[in-house]
Every structure is written in structure tokens, then in C-alpha cells.
Amino acid sequence: MQGKKHIIPQLFYNTGLEQLVPADNFYRQLNTALDLQFLYKATGSYYGREGQQSIDPVVFFKILLVGYLNNINSDRALLRYCADSLSIRLFLGYDLDEELPWHSTISRTRQLYGEDVFLRLFQQILSLCVQKGMVRGKRQCVDSAYISQCQYGQPG
């Protein structure tokens, strides 16, 4: 007899990310391997002492690391991807019922640090990933550039 699956969502679930994400998951292992506590000191001077709390710098760089590893260049697409993945939510420290930061928060934070500081810290994180054997030390994405097209074998 042919089966037909029907979903009946429960009102309450007795589970959490720790139970749903396998122990051998890449992002769980990456989270264990990386110590990103140095980011608090490295970025501390960019924040004031009053006002609303900003995005956690460790979370910020983890989000961007996910984007790098998955070749996602758009902040909007990256946050949709992160929100939709249980293992990445666990990696970022966001539970099932927590809303991830807005895409504009990612852009503003990147601008807050400036290009030099951002690149230096991100390269340091990638170096840690390579040292821990979590990624290979090879380029994973290539920046695009406009190149004039040839027409009928002639340079444009």
C-alpha cells in the first residue's frame, strides 16, 4: 500500500539544537576547534560604552566565515542561509526561536572596522581554520573583474 505523508505540527517540542545537530557535523567541529575570543580585544576600541548592544564580533566573523566557506557574497542571502541551517545556528549560538541579525547590521559592522582591520582579522581567522585542519589553505573563491569581450576573434 502506498504511503502518503501528512505533517501535523506539534504545539511544543522537547528538543533543541544540541540534539538535532550530529556530533560529527562540520560546524560543530569548527566551533570546538576555533578560539575567537581574541576578537573582543581586537575590536573593542570600535564600540562606545552606551547605547544599544551591537552584534557580537565573534558572531559577526562567524557569519562571514560561513559565507566564505559556502561562497555566498550577498549579506541577505548569507543570513537566509544561516537562518535555515540548524548546524549553523548552533555554530553562531542562535537558538531555534532567536532571530539572526539583519543584513544591514552585517554591512554596518564591516564598515565600522574598516577594510584594513576587517581583512586582517578575517585572514587571521582563516589561518586558524587552516592550522586546525578545518579548511585547506587553497583559495575557495575568486573575485570577478570586467573583461572586454571579443567579437569574431577581435579584441573588444
BABAZA-820054 format. One record per residue (C-alpha): x, y, z. Coordinates in steps of 0.5 Angstrom, whole numbers, plus 500, padded with zeros to 3 digits. Each point is the difference from the previous one (the first is absolute). Layout:
BABAZA-820054
<u:X | v:Y | w:Z>
...
This chain:
BABAZA-820054
<u:500 | v:500 | w:500>
<u:503 | v:507 | w:498>
<u:501 | v:504 | w:506>
<u:498 | v:508 | w:500>
<u:504 | v:504 | w:505>
<u:496 | v:506 | w:504>
<u:503 | v:505 | w:504>
<u:496 | v:502 | w:507>
<u:505 | v:505 | w:503>
<u:500 | v:499 | w:508>
<u:499 | v:506 | w:504>
<u:506 | v:498 | w:504>
<u:506 | v:496 | w:499>
<u:505 | v:497 | w:505>
<u:507 | v:501 | w:496>
<u:505 | v:505 | w:499>
<u:506 | v:501 | w:495>
<u:505 | v:496 | w:504>
<u:495 | v:494 | w:499>
<u:499 | v:502 | w:493>
<u:507 | v:501 | w:497>
<u:504 | v:494 | w:500>
<u:506 | v:500 | w:504>
<u:505 | v:499 | w:493>
<u:497 | v:506 | w:497>
<u:505 | v:504 | w:497>
<u:497 | v:507 | w:503>
<u:500 | v:496 | w:507>
<u:507 | v:498 | w:499>
<u:502 | v:507 | w:497>
<u:497 | v:503 | w:506>
<u:504 | v:496 | w:505>
<u:507 | v:501 | w:496>
<u:500 | v:507 | w:500>
<u:501 | v:505 | w:505>
<u:498 | v:507 | w:498>
<u:500 | v:503 | w:507>
<u:506 | v:505 | w:497>
<u:494 | v:504 | w:496>
<u:498 | v:503 | w:506>
<u:506 | v:504 | w:502>
<u:502 | v:501 | w:492>
<u:493 | v:503 | w:499>
<u:499 | v:503 | w:507>
<u:502 | v:507 | w:498>
<u:495 | v:501 | w:495>
<u:494 | v:500 | w:505>
<u:497 | v:505 | w:504>
<u:498 | v:499 | w:508>
<u:493 | v:502 | w:499>
<u:494 | v:499 | w:495>
<u:497 | v:493 | w:497>
<u:505 | v:494 | w:500>
<u:503 | v:498 | w:494>
<u:501 | v:494 | w:496>
<u:505 | v:495 | w:504>
<u:506 | v:501 | w:496>
<u:501 | v:492 | w:500>
<u:493 | v:499 | w:497>
<u:502 | v:505 | w:495>
<u:506 | v:497 | w:498>
<u:497 | v:493 | w:500>
<u:494 | v:502 | w:496>
<u:505 | v:503 | w:495>
<u:504 | v:493 | w:500>
<u:494 | v:496 | w:499>
<u:499 | v:505 | w:493>
<u:508 | v:499 | w:498>
<u:499 | v:492 | w:501>
<u:494 | v:500 | w:496>
<u:502 | v:505 | w:495>
<u:494 | v:505 | w:502>
<u:501 | v:507 | w:498>
<u:494 | v:503 | w:502>
<u:498 | v:502 | w:507>
<u:493 | v:499 | w:499>
<u:501 | v:493 | w:497>
<u:505 | v:498 | w:505>
<u:495 | v:502 | w:506>
<u:495 | v:496 | w:497>
<u:504 | v:494 | w:499>
<u:503 | v:501 | w:507>
<u:492 | v:500 | w:503>
<u:498 | v:494 | w:496>
<u:506 | v:495 | w:503>
<u:500 | v:497 | w:507>
<u:507 | v:499 | w:500>
<u:502 | v:507 | w:498>
<u:495 | v:503 | w:505>
<u:504 | v:495 | w:505>
<u:506 | v:503 | w:498>
<u:498 | v:507 | w:501>
<u:497 | v:499 | w:506>
<u:493 | v:502 | w:498>
<u:494 | v:495 | w:502>
<u:494 | v:498 | w:496>
<u:496 | v:506 | w:503>
<u:505 | v:505 | w:499>
<u:500 | v:505 | w:494>
<u:507 | v:501 | w:497>
<u:503 | v:507 | w:499>
<u:497 | v:504 | w:494>
<u:505 | v:500 | w:494>
<u:501 | v:508 | w:501>
<u:503 | v:498 | w:506>
<u:505 | v:496 | w:497>
<u:501 | v:505 | w:495>
<u:501 | v:506 | w:505>
<u:504 | v:496 | w:504>
<u:505 | v:498 | w:495>
<u:500 | v:508 | w:498>
<u:502 | v:501 | w:508>
<u:506 | v:496 | w:500>
<u:503 | v:503 | w:493>
<u:503 | v:496 | w:494>
<u:507 | v:499 | w:503>
<u:497 | v:498 | w:507>
<u:495 | v:495 | w:497>
<u:505 | v:497 | w:496>
<u:505 | v:499 | w:505>
<u:495 | v:497 | w:505>
<u:497 | v:495 | w:495>
<u:506 | v:498 | w:497>
<u:502 | v:498 | w:507>
<u:494 | v:496 | w:501>
<u:501 | v:496 | w:493>
<u:507 | v:499 | w:502>
<u:498 | v:497 | w:507>
<u:495 | v:496 | w:496>
<u:506 | v:497 | w:495>
<u:504 | v:499 | w:507>
<u:495 | v:496 | w:503>
<u:499 | v:496 | w:493>
<u:493 | v:502 | w:499>
<u:501 | v:503 | w:493>
<u:505 | v:499 | w:495>
<u:505 | v:506 | w:499>
<u:498 | v:501 | w:493>
<u:495 | v:506 | w:497>
<u:493 | v:498 | w:500>
<u:497 | v:506 | w:496>
<u:503 | v:505 | w:495>
<u:498 | v:507 | w:500>
<u:497 | v:502 | w:493>
<u:502 | v:505 | w:495>
<u:497 | v:503 | w:494>
<u:504 | v:498 | w:494>
<u:498 | v:503 | w:493>
<u:497 | v:494 | w:495>
<u:503 | v:498 | w:494>
<u:495 | v:500 | w:494>
<u:502 | v:496 | w:494>
<u:507 | v:499 | w:502>
<u:502 | v:507 | w:501>
<u:501 | v:503 | w:507>
<u:494 | v:505 | w:502>
